[in-house]
Amino acid sequence: MDVFVNMFKCWDDISAYNCGFLFSVGDGIPRESSPFINNASMEGENIYEGKNMALFEEEMDSNPMVSSLLNKLANYTNVTQGVVEHEEDDDSKRKEIKAPRMGTFIGVYLPCLQNILGVILFLRLTWIVGTAGVLESFIIVFICCSGTMLTAISMSAIATNGVVPAGGSYYMISRSLGPEFGGAVGLCFYLGTTFAGAMYILGTIEILLKYIATNAAIFTGGEEATLNNMRVYGTCILALMAIVVFVGVKYVNKLALVFLACVILSIIAIYAGVIKTAFDPPDFRICLLGNRTLLSGDHICAKYVIENNVTETTLLWKKFCSDDPSLNATCDEYFRLNNVTEIQGIPGTVCFGVFSLDEGYNLWSVYREKGVIIEKQDMPSVPVPSLEEVKEKSDAYVYTDIMTYFTMLVGIYFPSVTGIMAGSNRSGDLRDAQKSIPTGTILAISTTSFIYLSCIILFGACIEGVVLRDKFGEAVNGNLVIGTLAWPSPWVIVIGSFFSTCGAGLQSLTGAPRLLQAIARDGIVPFLHVFGHGKANGEPTWALLLTALICEIGILIASLDSVAPILSMFFLMCYLFVNLACAVQTLLRTPNWRPRFKYYHWTLSFLGMSLCLALMFICSWYYALVAMLIAGCIYKYIEYRGAEKEWGDGIRGLSLNAARYALLRVEHGPPHTKNWRPQVLVLLNLDSEQLVKHPRLLSFTSQLKAGKGLTIVGSVLPGIYLDKYTEAQTAEENIRSLMGVEKTKGFCQIVVSSSLRDGISHLIQSAGLGGMKHNTVLMAWPQSWKQTDNHFSWKNFVDTVRETTAAHQALLVAKNIDLFPMNQERFTEGNIDVWWIVHDGGMLMLLPFLLRQHKVWRKCKMRIFTVAQMDDNSIQMKKDLQMFLYHLRLNAEVEVVEMFENDISAFTYEKTLVMEQRSQMLKQMQLSKNEREREAQLIHDRNTASHSTGMVKSHTAITTPEKVQMTWTKEKLISEKHKNKETSMMNYKDIFNMKPEWGNLNQSNVRRMHTAVKLNGVVLNKSQNAQLVLLNMPGPPKNRQGDENYMEFLEVLTEGLNRVLLVRGGGREVITIYS
């Protein structure tokens, strides 16, 4: 079974975040490692020697026996090829990987505990309690912990729905919601992890400069100097950590246990200090002037002292009295009116001031503006009006450094509950991930939630309010506030928190590059491809460099309180989509959704999703919008440029469900006229290499549709499906590729049929699904229809016309399609001429309007021509047509063309004679294929010569009688009728004297040819220079014997025009004047 172990080994250069992806040889598509993938190396082995399964022996290659399948499952391992193996594999030899041994406690519970408990607990929780009060702090912690608990429940359901390779939230979201959501949220999670590294480094520097080496500051002065110190030291620490991660990640992993021990010992020290405080409170005295908190220092907390009956002023007196030690000095007004008192910073749990509404004010919030003096609420004081002046002159007070409010505190606190993905990121190292991940994660969240909630109550009960609000411990000799409560010494918390934040920063710089490498190697974000590479052993060098640069941005911000809300946004967005993934999978009820973790429900997932979304806007609405904008841009980029992946994600399933629901809704009946738009079936011709003959037909489709409605691109391959399967696939790939180039959005359908005629019929009948069926067929005019060996012969064309009519579908036939514009072309002027001969439901009106929505035709003007007979009032017709277009809200020029009845010209008779002779010859003569082709060509040549002769002989008949009259009067009409009566008999006799055989012609064909010739002349006269001519397409004859003649009529009707679109309506109204 070594082949199976090798098949499922992770890449050499991927650690916990991207283990579990496998490139399948041949297609280049990353796939999840799975025991169901057939192993090519087993093909040569004679596995099925027995004869018991001879009936299934031909299927053994693709469908293995159950016994073989179970054997693969039993030996399946998904071991993380971690960074330790990379560092120890100096000879580039794969070492034998032992089966994972980590259980719930070591593999999930402790890593989650280490990641959740961190810098915010040690540096900001006491300040949050003092500022927001116990009640609101309790609400903040409860809301945040509830969000992570609900997310953990959803994550547990996803993680236990099959084997989850190491990859954390990115893997779960991308495989549940698709590559677009997965890539967007994965990159957000990466940014969150990177900024978390910046936050931990800033916390490390704050502990170092504020509480360990207070004299190590390079810059001295005010707030800006502090920020510059953070930037300089933060950049140095970041560079050092990046070098450590680059050189030896194994040391980071080995030190993880030390960092975890620091966290646990610090928590124990806090609880031990609380117990000791109840009996023996530590001596941390706070000096107050009135109710204002004073900075601690070397001075005595008094205005003056009496020694040997001599009153001497103190250093505090000099601070407020302009360094004048005399008792008669001019002192600060507030200093003169108020007394100096000294109180205990930690009075102990016996006082429980948090529960005393009369004496203790830790229960309620104390929000202040930036630069306000920290005051004790229940201490009496004498106010003075010149408060602003005091604030400017005195540096003896403790001031607030930022403006505080509830939502800001939520944003600062939330990073302290992140880290719940630590267990799922290590799923490859667990003995039983499906059992350990839910148990360990939920237990860790429960433990940390208890720690946070209990610490809030204990801090409020044990520590004085002014000390809690003193963020940097300036009133308690510069001690870490939480350290003042610890036992046996404040240094336990200081050292423990320092190493804890260092370790957390190293872990972030280790994990973030590997997450980015996993996303890059998935291939869903093209511009990240370079970050998939690394050192020879797979370490993500380029990803580490990018991570360090982004982390430096957080360092340059230089404020932990400003960086925390940023990473809160990205983590909250990640948790939001974990909940969404679980809810979508649950509601879809896909057969593959069978989590072992049963304590979940879609309502909990939606509640968690809503809570995460609410927390995003509570923390900072503008940061939330920016984070959403970043995720949205990444989503659209992946959708537009990213590689297509089929991961069986929930969004695809949701789309299928939505499509099914919509199809069932539209199945009830045809759409209303107001909702009608052409749903087009495009019939393409393919050459011998399965390439499209007329690509511009797809260009015209995209111009007509503009991405709206349904487009089905179909083609027919003659033959048998079993023989033509490969060619059908090739044809479909070629058509899809051309559709992408021409930006034609739609579906492709290839039909293999025994005959071309039947295949087209099948497409017309069965293309589409339910209510999403085509109502219009678009095809190219068969230019070589007179050649009998043409695959798309005139018989197929005429039958297609008949079938679309029978199916009540509209038909569009583009003649001279190769002259139609491509999508890149632009018409700067010209006309789209509509020749409205008969009413067919309004298709002729609607099509130019749709075309002019596209950039190609936008600057073309629309002209509508209609033909008036002798008995019609052309003036009234024009007025009625203009009013009709006005109600249709269409802008077009209107022209009524009047044609009187005249005698049939000699050219018409000659044209009809040649047509009928050709038809008779092809029917009567049983010629071979080559002889038939030569005969057809001979008749075509004769037809061309006759056309030239006929034009000379009938020059007068064509020009004079067919002169177009634009306006009829009563007198003109009467005179023309009398003139026709007098000359008709004479002309009729003279015309047959020219050629006696004309008298034997089918008079119906003669009349049809006469109409085609006359109408063609009129159209040429008006629309020869038009960019596009739309013309009513006459229907085929009911008698199938005249199909060849029908093709000739259409040829004559459109002769001499560059671009023609023959339109045949589907028998229903498609345009209306009503709203």
N, C-alpha and C positions, 0 to 999 in steps of 0.2 A: 504493500500500500504506500510505498515511498512516493510513487508518482502522484498520489492524491495529496500527500503532505506538501510536495513541491508546488502542486497546482495552486494551493491555497495560501502559500507563503506570501506575505506582504512584500512590497517593493523594498529594496535595500535602503532607500533614502527616505522612508516615510515612517514617522513614529506614531504616537497614539492617535493623532488626528486623522490620518489618512490610510491606516491599515485596513485592508479589506477590499481594495479595488484591484481589479485584474484586467489586463489588456488581453482581449481575445485575439489570437493570431489571425490575421487575414482581413478583419474589418476595421481595425483601429478604433473600435468603440470601447470605452471603459465599461466593464460590467462588474457587478458584485460577485465576489467569490461564492461559489455555490457547489454543493456536492452533486448537483444534478447535471452539471456540465460534463459531457462525454469526454473522455480522455483519449486523445489520438494515439498515444503510445500503446494502448491496449489492443489496437486493431490487429496487430500481428500475432497476438496470442490466441491460441486455440482454446477459447473459454468454453464454448458450447460443443463439446465432443459427443455428448449423449444424444440419443435419438428420441428421447421422450418429448422434446419440444421441437421436433422437426417441422411441425405445422407453422411455427412462428420463426423459423430460422432465417427467413429473409428480412425480418424486422429487428433482428438482434442488434444490428449496427446502430440503429437510431433509438430503439426502445429496449433498454437492458432488462434482464430478468429481475424479478423482485428481490431474489436472494442477493444478486450483485449490488442492487441499489441499497439494500439495508446494510450491506458490508461497507459501502462507501460512507453512509451516514454514521455508522459506529466508529469509523476511523477518522471522521472529520474533525479537524482542529482549526481554530482561527486564532493563531498566536501572534501577538504583537511583536514584530521585529523591531524592538525598541532601540533607543539610542545607546544603551549599554552594550548591546551586541555590536553596534557599529564601531564603538571605540575599541572594543577588545578584538575585533576582527582585523588585526593588523596585516595578516597575510592574504586578505581578500578571499578567505575561504569561509564558506557557510558552515557554521557550527550546528551541531544537532540541537534542536530547540526542545527543551523539556516541556511537558504538558503544564499548563498554567495551574498554579497552586493557590492563588489568592482567594480568600473567602470574603464574606460580607464585611466583616469588621475591618480587616486590613486593607481590602481592595476598594471599598466604597465609603464606609462610615468615617474612617479617620481622614482620608483625603478631602472629603466634603467638609468635615469639621475644620480642617486646616485652612481651606479656601474661604469658608464663610466667616470665621472669626479672624479679624485682622485689624487693620490700621484705624478704622472708624471707631471700633470698640475702645481702643486705647487712647486715641487722641481727641475724639469728638463726642462720644456718647454722654459724658458728664456735662459738657456744654449744651448739648441738645436738651438734656433733662432740665438744666437750670433755666434755659431760655423758653422752652415750650411748656414747662411744668410737667408734673408726673402724668396728669390725665392726657394731655395732648401728645406727649411722648409715647405713652402707652398706645394711643390710637395710631401714631405713625408706625411704630414697630409692628403692631397687630396687622395693619393694612399691608405692609411690605411682606411680612412673613406669610400672610394669607395668600398673597400673589405667588410667592415661590412655592408654597405647599400645593396650591392648585396646579401650578406648572409641573411640579414633581409628579403629581398623579397622572397628568397627561403624558409626561415623558415616560413614566413607568409603563403605561399602556403601549406606547410606541416601541419602547425598548424590549418589551416581552412579546412583541408580535413577530416572532422569528428571530434568527440570529442577526444581531446588530454588530457589524465590524466596528472597530474603534474609529471614531470620527465625531462623536459627540453630537451636539445639536445640529451641526451642518449636515451630517449624514442623515439624521432623522428627518429634518425639514426638507432637504432636497429630494429624498426618496418618497416623502409623503405628499409634498406640494409641488414637486416638479423642479427642473433646473433653474427656471427664472426666479421663483421664490427662494429656492435653496441658495443660489448664488448671491442674491441680494441680501438675504438675512445672514448668510455665511460671512460675507464681507463686513456686514454690520457687527457681527459677533467678533470678527477679527479686530475691527477698530476698537470695540469695547474692551477686548482683552489687552490690546496695545495701550490704550489710555489707562487701563487699570495698572499696567506696569509703571506708567508715569506717575500715577497717584501713589503707588507704593514707594517709589523712589523719593517723591516729595515728602511722604511721611517719614521715611528714613532720615532725610536731611533735616526735617523739622526736629525730630528726636535728638539728632546729633548736635545741632546748633543751639537748641533751646534748653536741653536738659543734660547733655553729656559734656560737650566741649563748648561751653558758652563763650570762650575767648577765641574761638577759631574763626570768627567772622572776618571776612576780608574787607567788607564795606561796613562802615558804621554810620549811624544817623537814624533817619526816620524809616517810614514804611518802604520807600523805594530801595533803600539800602538792603533791607531784609529780603526783598524780592530778588535783588541782584545776587545776594549770597546764595539763595535757593537755586538760581539759574546756573551759577558757576559750579557749585558743588554737585548739583543734580546732573549736569552734563558730564562731569568727571565720573560720578558713580555709574551713570548710564554706559559710558564708554568701557569702564571696568567690567561691568556685568556682561556687556555684549562680547567682550573678549573672552570672559570665562565661558559663556555659552558656546562661542565659536570654537574654543580650544578643547574644552572638556565638559560635555554635558553630563557625563557619568558622575562628575563630582556634585553637580546640582542634585542629581537623583539620590546620591548617597547622603547629602546633607539634609534632604527632605525630612528625615526622621528627627534630626536635631532641631529644625525649625518647628516641627510639630510639637516636640517636647517643650519648646519655649512657650508656645501658645497655651498648652495645657497647664504648665506650671504657673503661668501668669493668671489664668482663670482661677486656679486653686488659691493663689496668693490673695486674690480679691475676696473670695469667700472667707478665707481664713482671717483676713483683716476685718471683715464685717463682724465675725464672731468675737474677735478680740476687742473691737470697739465697744461692744455692749458692756464689757466689764472694765476695760482700761483704754479709754480713748487716747489717741496720740495727741501730742501737744503741738498744734499748728494754730498760732494766734493770728487773728486778723485785726488790723488797725483801721478804725473808722473815724472820720471827721464828720460829726452829725450822722447822716445816713450814707455818706459817701465812702467808697472803699479807697484806701490809700495804698500806694506801692510799698512793698516790703523793702527793707534796707537795714543799714547799720544804725539808724536812728531809734531813739526810744519812743514808744507810742504814747507821747504826752507832750503838752505844750511847754511845760517847765517842770523842774524837779527841785526839791528843797533838800539841801545837804548842809548840815551843820548850821541850821537856821538861816541859810543863805539860799535865796531863790535864783536858780540858774535856768536860762532858756535852753531848749534842746535844738538839735539840728532841724527838727520839724518846724520849730518856730522860725528859724532862719529861712526855710523854704517859702514860707508864706509872708514873711516880713522883710523881704528884700535884703536878706543876709544881715539884718540889723539885730544883734543879740539883746538889745536893751528892751526892758519891759515897756518903755514908752514909744517903741517903734510903731510906725504906721504899717498895719498888717492888713491882709486880705479881709474883706468884710465878712465873708462866710466863715473864715477861720476865727474871726473875733467873736461872732455870735454863737458858734456851736462848740460843743465839747468834743474832746478826743476820747474814744472808748476802745477797748480791746475785747474781742470776743473769740471764742474757740471756732476754728474752721470746721472741725469735726467734733460736734458735741456728743456724738454717740447715738446708738439706737434707742437709748432710754428716752431721749426727748421725742423721737418720732414726730418731728415738726411737720412732716408731710401730711399727717392726719389731723393736725390741729388747725382748724379754720381761723382761729383767733390769733394764733401766734406764728404759725408756719405758713410761708407763702410759696413753698416749692410745689404745691398742688396746682397752682395756676401759672399761666404763661406770662412772661415778661418780655415782650418784643420791643426792641429799641432801634432808633436810627443809628447810623454810623457816627462814631465820635462822641457818644453819650457816656457820662460817668456812670459806672456800675454802682447802684444804690441798694441798701438793705431796706426792704419795704416797710417793716414794722418798727424801724428805729426813728424816734422823733428828731426833727431838725428844724432850724429856723431858716426859711428861704430868703434869698436876696434877689433883687431884680437884675443884677449885672452878671447873669450866669454865663453869657457868651464871653464876656471879658475874662472871667475866671478861667474858662476853658482854654483861652488863648494864652494866658500868662502862666498857668501852673502846669508842671509836669509831675505832680505828686500823686495824681489820681490814676485809677485803672479805668481805661476807656474801652468801649466796644469797638472792634476793628471793622465790622461789616454791619449793614442793615439786616435785621432778622425778621422773618415772617414764616408762617406755617409751611407754605409750599416749598420755600427754599430749603427748609430743614429736611423735608421729605427727599429732595434731590440729593442732599449731602449724605443722608443716612442710607439710602437704598443700596449703594455698593457693598454695604456690610452684610447684606443677605444674599449677594451673588455667590457663585461658586458651586451651585447645586449640580452642575454638569460634570464635576470632577469624576464621579463614579462612572457615568456613561462613557466618558472619554477613555476609560481604562477597561472597557468591556472585553477587549481581547485578552486581558491578563486574568480574567476571573474564572474561577472553577465552574460556576453556574451563573452566568450573567443575568439570565431571566429571573432568577430568584434573588440575586444579590443586589441588583440595581434598585428595584422598588424598595426593598427592606432597608438597605443601607442609606439611601437618599432620604427617604421619609423619616427615618430615625434620626439622621443628622439634622434635618430641618427642625424636627421636634425638639431636639436637644438644644440647638442654638437659639431657637425661639424662646425656650424656657430661660436660657442664660440671659438673653437680652431683656426679656420682660422682668425677670427677677432683679437684674442689675438696675433697671429704671426705678423700681420701688426702693431698693436698698440705697442707691445713690441719693434719692430724694429724702430718705429717712435719716441718713447718716451724715450728710455733708451740708454745710451751710449754703444757702442760696447764692450769696455773692461769690463764694468760691466756685460753685458750679458754673456760674456765668463768666467766670474769669478763665477764658479759653487757654491761656498759656501759663497759668499759675503765678502771675506776677504779684499777687497778694500773699502768696505762701512761699516766699523765698525762691521763686522760679521753679518750684517742683511741679512735676506732672501731676495734675489734679487727681487722677485715678490712683497715682502712686501714693498719694498721702493716705489712702485708705488701705493700702496693701500691707501684708505682714509676711515676713519679718521686717522688710525694708522697702522703701520706695524704689530702690535700685533693682529689685526683682522685676518690677513692671517695666522700668526703663530699659534694662538690658533685654528682657524677654520681648518687648514690643519692637526693639531695634532689630533683633535677629529675625523676628517674625516678619516684619515688613521687608527686610532684605530678601528673605526666602521667597516671599510672595512676589516680589519684583523679578527675581530670577525665574520663578515658575512661569510668570507671564511672558518673559522674553524667550523662554523655551517653548511654550505652547503656541503662541501667536504665529511665529514663522511656519510651524508645521501645519497649522490650520490653513494659512495662505498657500502653502505648498500643495496641500490636498485639493484646494479649490482650483489652483492652477493646473494640476495634473488631471483634474476631471475634464478640462478642456471646454468649460462652458463660458469662460470669459477670455476671449482671444488675447487681449492686451496683457494678461497676467501670465502668458505662457512662459516668459523668461524666468519667472519666480518658481517654476517647477523644477529648475535645475539646482544643483548644489555641488558639494565636494564629491570626491570619488566614492566616499562611503555613504553618500546620500544626505549629508547634513545640509539644510536649506540655507546656503550662504547668502544668496541674493535676497531671499525672503527676510533673513535676519537683518540685512542692511536696511531694507525698506522699513521694517518694524522699528529699528533704532531711530530712523529719521522721523517717523510719525510720533514715536515716543518723545523725541526731542521737542516736538511742538507742544506737548503737554508740559514738559519741563520748563519751557520758555514762558508758559502761562504763570508758572511759579506759585500758584495758589492751590492748595489741596481743596479748598472750598469751591473753587471755580472749575476744577477738573472733574470732581465727583459727579456733578449733574450731567456732564457730557457722556461719561461712560454709562451712567444710569439710563440714558436714552437708548443706547445701542443694546444693552442687556435687556431692557424692557421690550424692545422690539423683537429681539430673539425669543424671549419667553412668550410674547404674544403669538408668534407664529407656531411655536410648539403647541400651544393650546388650540390654535386654529387647525393645525394638522390633525390632532386627535379628534376634534369635533367633526371635521370633514370626513375622516375615515369612518367614524362611528355612524354618522348620518347616512353615508353612502351604503353601508352594510355590504361592502364588497366581500366576496367569498374568502379572500385571503386575509381579511381582518379578523384574527382570532387570538387576541392577547391572552397570555396566561394570567396577567394581572387583571382581576375581575372587578376591583373596587373603583371603577371609573364610570362616568356618565357624560354624555355630550353637554348637559346643562352645566356641569362643573367646569368643563373646558371653556364653554362660552363665558361663564362667570370669571374664570381666570383671564381669558382674553380681554374682557371688558375692563377688569381691574387693572391689567397691565396698560391698556390704552388710557384709562383714567389717570394712572400714576404718571404716565408720560407727560400729560398736559398739566397735571398738578405740579410736577417738578419744575417744568419750564415749558411754556407753550411754544416759545420761539425755537428752543432747542428741539422740541418734538417735531415741529414743522420742518426744520432743517434735516433732522434724521430721516423723516419720511421722504423728503425730497431726494436725499442721497440714495435711499433704498429704491425709490421709484425710478430714478435715473439708471441705476444699475439694472433694475428689472427690465426696463425698456431696451437698454443696450443689449442685454443677453437675448431678449426676444428678437431684436433686430439683427444682431451680428453673431450671437453665440451659436455654438454647435447644438444641433437638435439631439436630444437624448430621450430615450423611451425607458423610463424607470417605473412605469406602472404607478405614477403618482396620483394623488387624490384629486388634483385640479383637473386632470384629464377625465377622471371618473365623474367629477362634478359637471364638467362640460357635457359629457355624454348623457348624464341624467337630465341636465337642462335642455339639451337638444331633443331628447326623447319626449320630455314634457311639452316643449314647444311644438314638436311635430304632431303630437296628439291633439293639441289645441287647434292647430290650423287644418287638421284633417276634416273638420266638420263641413266645410264648404269652400267654394272658390273665393278668392279675395274680392273685396268691393272694388268698384272701378277706381275709387280714389287711391286705393293702395296698390293698384296694378302697376307693375313695371316688368319689362321683358326679362324673364328667367330663361337664359339662353342655353341651348344645346348647340355647340359648335362642332360641325362635322369636318374633320381634317382628312386630307389625302396624304398618304405616306409613300415614299419611294422604296426602292428595293433594299436600301440600307436602313429602313425604318426612320428616316428623317422626314420632317414636315416639308411638304412641297410649297405651301404658301404661308410663310410665317406671318405675313402682314394681316392675315385673317385674325390672328390673335391680337395684333396691334389694334385693329379695328374693334375687336371685342372689348379690350380694356378701355378704349376711348368711348365706347357706347355705354359701358357699365360703370366705369369709374369706381370699381371695387364694391359696388352696391348690388344687392340681389344675388341670385344664384347663377353660377356659370359652370356648365359641365362641358368639358372638352372631350369629345369622343372620336374614335376611329375604329375601323374594321379591318381585320386581317383575314383574308380568305384562307381556309384550310381547316385542319383538325386541331383542337386545343392541345391534345397530348403531344402533337408534333411541333406546334407553334408556341409552346409555353415560353421558351427562352426569348423568341422574337417579340412576343407580347410584352415581356418584362423590359426588353430593350426599348421598344417603342414607347412604353409608358415613361421610362426614365428620360428619353429624349423630349417627350412632350412636356413633362414636368420642368425640365431644365429650360425649355423655351418659354414656358409660362412664367417662370421666374424672371427671365430676361425681359419679357414684354410686360411684366408686372400685372399679369392676368391672375386674379385671385379666384380660385375655383377648384373643381375636382376633375380628375382625369379618369376616363373609363375606356378601356380597350376591350373590344369584343372579337373573339375568334369564331368565325362562322364558315359554314361550308360554301356559302356564296356571299358576295358583297351585298347583293340585294337583300338577302335575309338578315345580314348583320345590321344594316342601316335600319331595317324595320324593327329589329329587336331594340336598338338604341332608342328609337322614337317612342316605342311602347313602354320600355321598362327603365329608362334612365331616371334618376332621382328616387326619392323616398317619400311616401306619404304626401303631405301638402307641399313638400319641397321638390316639386317636379317642374320641369321646364314647360314653358308655354310658347316658346319661340325657338325656331330652328334657323341657324345661320350657316350658310354654305357658300362655296365659291362656284361661280358659273363654269361649267365644263368647256374650256376653250376649244379643246380638240374633240368635240362630241361627234364630229363627222368621221373620225377614225374608228373603225369597228373594233380594233384591238385595245381601245382605251378601257382601263379598268372601271372608270366612272363613266359609263356610256350614257347615251341619251335615254335609254330605257330606264336605267336606275334613277336618273334625274327626274324623269316624269313620274315614275312611281313614288319617289320621295315627295313630290309636290302633292300627289293624290293622297298619300298617307297623312301628311301634315293637315290637309284639309279634313280628312275623315276624323282625325284626332282633335279637331278644333284648335289647332295650334297655328300661330303665325309663322310665316316663312320669309326669311330675308336672303336674297341671292345677290352676292357682290360680284359684279362683272368687272373684268380688268383689275382683279384684286391686287396684282403686283404693282399697280400704279397708285394704290392707296397710300396715304402718308404713314410714316412710322411715328412712334410716340415722341421721338426727339424733334421732329419737324414742327414748324409753326406756320400757319397761314396768316399772313398779315392783312390780307384783304380777300375779297371774293364772295361768292354767294353759294348758299345751299338751296337748290331749287327743288320744290315739291310740285309734282304734277298730279293733281288730285282729280282723277278721272271718275272713279267710283268710290263710294263711301264703304270703307271696310272696318269700321270701328274706331277710326281716329289714329291708327298706327302711324300714318304718314305725318300727322301733326306732332306726334309725341317724339318721334325719333330725332328730328333736327334739334328739338329742345334739349334732349339728353346729350346729343353730340356736342352742342355748344357749351356744355358744362366743362368739357375737357379743354386743356390748353391748346391743343392742335386746332380746334375749330372755333375757339372763343371769339375771334374777330371776324368771323364770317357772318354775313347777313342772311336772313331767311326770307325766301320769296315763295309765294304759293300761286300756282297757276291752275286754273280750272277751265274746262272746255264747255262752251255754250253751243247748243244746237240751234237750228233755224227758228224754232218756235219759242226759244227762251228769251227772256228779257235780260240782257247782259248787264245793263246798268243796275237793275234791282239785284241781280245775282252778286255783283261786286259789293253793293251796300250790305247785303245779308251776310256775305262772307266776312267782311270787315267787322260787323257786329259780332259774328260768331267767334272770331279770333279775339275780340275785345273781352268777351265773356270767358274765353279760355285763358286769359292773361298771357297771350302770346304776342310778341312783337314781330310782325312780318309784313312785307309788301304784298299786295294782292293785285292780281291781274287776271282778267277773264278773256280768254282767247276764243274767238268765234270762227267756226269753220262751217261753210255751207256745203251742201251736197253737190258734188260735181261728178262728171263721168269718170269711169275707171280708165286710167292711162294704159298705154301700150306697155310701158315698163312693168306695170303691175301684172298684166296678163303674162308677159314673158317670164317674170319672176315666178309666178304660180306654175307656169308650164314646166319650167326647169325643176321646180320642187317636186311636182307630181311625177315627172319622168324619172327622177332619181329614186323616188320612193317605190315606183313600180319595178324598176330594174332590180333594186335590192331585194324585193319580195319574190320576184319570179325567177331570177337567175340563181342557180345553185352553184356558186363559185367557191373555189378554195379561198383560204384566208388571204394569200398573196394576191390572187386575182381580184378578190373583192376590194382589197385596198387600192389596187391600181385603177379599178373601175370608179371607185368613189372619188379618187383624185382627178380622173378625167372629167367626171361630171362637175366637180368643183371648178376646174379650169374653164369648162364651157360656161358655167354660171357666171364666172368673172367676165368673160368676153361678152356674153349677152348683156350683162349689166352696162358695159361701156357702150355697146351699140344702142341699147334701149334709151340710155340717157341722151344720146345724140338725136335719135328719132323723135323722142317725145319731149324735147326741150320746151316747146311751147305749151304742151299739155301739163307739164309739171309747174312751170313758173306762173303762167297766167291763171288757170283755174284754181290753183291751190294758194293763191294769194290770201293772206290772212286779213280778215276784216275785223277791226276792233270795235266798231259800233254799227248796229243794225238800225235802219229806219224803216218805217212802214212802206214808203215808196220804193226803197231799194229792195225790200223783200219781195214785193209784188212783181217788180221788173225782172228779178232773177228767176222767179218761178216761171213766168211766161217765156223767158229766154231759154230755160232748160227744157220746157215742153216742146218748143219749136226745133231745138237742135238735137234732142236726145235720140230720136229715131234715126236721124241721119248719121249721127256719130256712131250709133250702135251697129249700123250696117257697114260703115266705113272701117270700123275697127276690126271686124272679122274678115274684111277683104284683104287686110294686110297679111294675116296668117289664118287659114281656115281651121287649123287644129285648135285654135283658141276656143272655138265654139263647143268643143267637147270637154272643156275643163269643168271641174266641180265648182259650181257657182258659190257655194259656201266658202270654199278655200279662196276664191277670187275676192269675195267681200272681206274676208279676214285679212288677206294680204293688202287689200286696198286701205283698210284701216291702219294697218301697221306702217305702210309707206307714208300715208298722209300724216299720221301722228308723229312719226319719226322726223318728217320734214319740219313740222311745227316746233318740236322740241329742239331740233338743231338750230332753228332760227332764233330761239329765245335763250337756250341754255347751253350752247356749245362751249362757252368759256366758263361755265360754272365749275366750282371746285367739286361739287357732288350733286348728282341728279337722283332724286327719289321718285320712283314711278310705280304706279299700280301694276301688279303682275297679273295678267289674265290667267284664268284657270285653264287646265288642260281639257281637251275634248272628252266628252263622255264615251265616244267610240274610240277604243284603243287603236283602231287602224290608222288614226291620224296623228299618232304621237310624234312621228318624224316631222310632220308639217308644223306641229306646235312649236318645236324647237326652232324651225325656220322663221316662224312668225316672231318669236322673241328676239331672234338674231337681227331681223330686219328692224324691229321696233327700237332697238338700242344701238343700231349701227351709227358709227361716227362720234359716239360719246366717250369721253375719257373714263370717268368713274361713274358707275351706275349702281344703284341699289334697288333691285326689284323687290317690292313689298307686297306680300299677300296676307291679309288679316286672318285672324283666327275665328271670326264669326261672332265676336262679342265686343261691346264698347270698352275701350281702354282709356278714354279721356272724357271728362265731364266738366260742365260749366258750373256745377254746384260746389259749395264749400264742404 
